[in-house]
Amino acid sequence: MWGFFCEILFICRQSCAIVATIDSTQRRKMTLSNLMRGSLAALMMITLAACGSTKKQTPVAQPQMQQQQYVQPQPQMTPQGYYPQQTQVQAQTTDLYRLGSGDEIRLTVFGEESMTGNYKVDGAGMISLPLVGNVQAGNLTVAELQMRIAQHLSQGFLLNPRVSVQVMNYRPFFILGEVNRPNQYPYVEGMKVINAVAVAGGYTYRANERSMTIVRGNDPTRSKQPADPTTIVMPGDTIEIQERFF
């Protein structure tokens, strides 16, 4: 504000100096109103210049980018609730596997607590059930065993029996030949030959990693079949790693 009045005072002084230099004839013609009009015009110019210099600029709003929200995929839903998806190897083991001696199953008979429990397949391929007695389980799939037990129960024991069978523990597999710890080991669903070799401590220095055979546990002929590290292992199988000669 003080600078503004200083500028007005400076203009007035300049106007007085100009008036003093004008000759006496022209000085008499100049009236006080003319002098005031000049001062007011100068004052308006200074005011407009001051307003223009102090005008605030309105900031331009920058567009904001919307962040995409990550949506976690949800598991599949069944009428019984959520369940993890089975791998292709695990599904093949569950659907195609045929029970044998040493397998342990979980039998559930809905509405009959006395018959619900764990049962082990004996050396003859049989399981012993209350009321029914011995039932052939060897060389049957889980689905086939469910149907067989339901048929036995419907013959004078239960009306429209509902049966569920689940494998709790599989019989072991065997691995022989050029591995560090040849032996029998517990079976795990989805196992391949390379997994079995790892469980047995890996190959020996004499092992031929490209030559191996497998005997299927359910094969009555016990014939050797060629195998490779990606061959699927089933419960009761016998794997043999061959020796290299050079």
Buried (B, 14 or more C-beta within 10 A) or exposed (E): EEEEEEBBEEBBEEBEEEBEEEEEEEEEEEEEEEBEEBBEEBBEEBEEEEEEEEEEEEEEEEEEEEEEEEEEEEEEEEEEEEEEEBEEBBEBBBEEBBBBBBBBBBBBBEEBEEBBEEBBBBEEBBBEBEEBEEBBBBEBBBEBBBEBBBEBBEEEBBEEBEBEBEBEBBBBBBBBBBBEEBEBBEBBBBBBBEBBBEBBEEBBEEBBBEBBBBBBBBBEEEEBEEBEEEBBBBBBBBBBBBEEEE
